[in-house]
Amino acid sequence: MKPINLITIVILLSVAIGCGKDHGQNPAPEFRLFLTPAENTVHSDSTILITVYIEGVDDLFAASFDLIFDTSIVATGGLNIPPSSLIGSGSSISHFGIIPGGISIGIGRIQTPSDDNVQGSGPLANIAFRGLQQGRTIVDIQNVSIIDESGQSNSNLSDLILIGGNIDVN
């Protein structure tokens, strides 16, 4: 067996180290829908604002989802689409209603002759929660639908990571 020389070892190490480098390419963000901040505290009869944020979305024209929480601990006090929303200032609330154990939300862009789909990451909507009584509730995101301008459901929906949050009422 022939001994490996020092130059061969240096070349092999350089190749191994080079394979792990980014080389200036940033990986695409994960496809996530989450609440921020994730941990919240509010006093009874006071209100906090929680943002629904989306990351790594392609072909977003409209979105709908449910937020499920203990309605005896918190209630919703309203919904708005912030000016910084990824879905854009040309958007509207298509539905915002109470369902058993939470709320159902739908937002969408205003239809124009051009391609209205957006992609990327950013806030979608702000939701106000009012503390009702002392306790802790988990806020889960469920029944998500992301639709493009042609009305087709997002093909990557099976890759979507949902991250809810908590609200403590003191």
N, C-alpha and C positions, 0 to 999 in steps of 0.2 A: 504494500500500500504506500502510495506516494504522499509525503507530508504536504499540507496546504500551506502555501506561502502567505506572507503578511498582506500582499497586494490583493490576493483573492478574498481574504477576510474583510479588508476595507471595502472592496467593491460590493460584496454581499451585504454588509451592514448598511452601506449607502442606499442600496436598492430597497432593503427592508424598511429603513427609516423614511425614505421618499414615498413609499406606498401609503404611509399613514398620514401624509400631509394633505392639507386642503387644496393647495395650488391655486388659491384665489377664488375658488368656486364655493359659494355658500349654498348649503343644502336648502331645499324648499322647506318652509315652516310646516309643522304638523297641521293637519286639518282638524281644528278644534273649535268648539263653541263653549264658552265658559263665562262665569260670573266674576266680576271684579268690583270691589275686593271680595275675596272668598270668605273671609271671616268678618262678621259685622256685629256691632253692639248698638242697641237703641234703647231708650227709656220708653216706658209705657206712655202713650199719647204723644210720642215724638216720631219724627219721620227720618228715614235714611234713604239715600239714593244708591242703587246698585246698577252697574252697567253690564249689559250683555255684550260680549266681545266675540268676534269671530277671527280666526286665523287660517291662512292658507286656502282660501276659497277661490274657486274658478267659476265663472259664468253665473254670478249671483244677480238675480233680478228681483226675487221675492223670497221671503223666508217666513215660516211659521213654526211655532213651538209652544209647548206647555211648560209652565213652571208649577211644580207640585210642592206644597208646603203645608204646615199645620196652620189652618185658617183660624184656629182659636188663639194662636200666639201672635200672628201678624196678619195684616190686611194690606192690600195694595192701595196706594193713594194716587195712582196715575202713571202714565207712560208718555215719554216724548222721544223724538228722534233728534239727537244733538246735531248741531251744524257740522261737527267733525265725523259724523257717521260714515262708515264705508259705503253704505247703500246710497248716500248722497243727500244733498239738500232737496233734490227733486224726488222726494219719496213721501209716502203717506202710510198711515196706520190703516190697514184694511179691516182688522178686527182686534178687539181687546175686550175679553169677556171673562166673567167668572165661570169656572167649571167646578165640579166636585173636587175639593182638595187643592184648589189653586186657580190659576188663570191661563187663558189661551191667548196667544199674541200672533198677529200676522202683520208684516210690513212689506212694502214693495215700492219699486221705483215707478214714476209716472211714465207711461208709454210715450215714446217719441219715434219719429221715422228712423233714427239712427240706432246703432247697436247699443242697447242700454246695459248690457251685462257688465259687471265689475268683477275685479279679482283682487286678491291681496288679503290684508289684515286690517282690522280696525273695529271701533265700537259700532254696534248696531242700534241699540236703544238704551235709554235710562228708565228704570222702574223705581218708583217710590214705594217704600214699605213703611207702614205705621205699626208701632208696637201696641199690642192690645193688652197682653197680660204677661207676667213673668214666666220665662221658660226659654227653651232652645228649640229651634226648628231647622231641619235640613231643607234646603231648596234644591230640588232635583229638576233637571232639564229633560223633557221627554217629548216624544212624537214630533221630531224635527223633520221639516220638509224644506228643501232649498231648491228653488225652481229658476230655470233660465228664462230668457225673453220669449222663447217659443212655447213655454209651458211644460217643458220636460224637466223631470226630477234630476237633481245632480247625480251623476253616475258614480261619484266617489263617496256617496253617503255612507256606505258600509265602512269606510275608513274614518268617519267622523268620531272624534273623541269628545265626550260630553263631561264637563266638570262643573258641578253645582257649587253650592256654598252653604254657609250656616248663618243664622241670625240669632243672637242672644238678646232677650228682652229683659232689662233690669227693672 
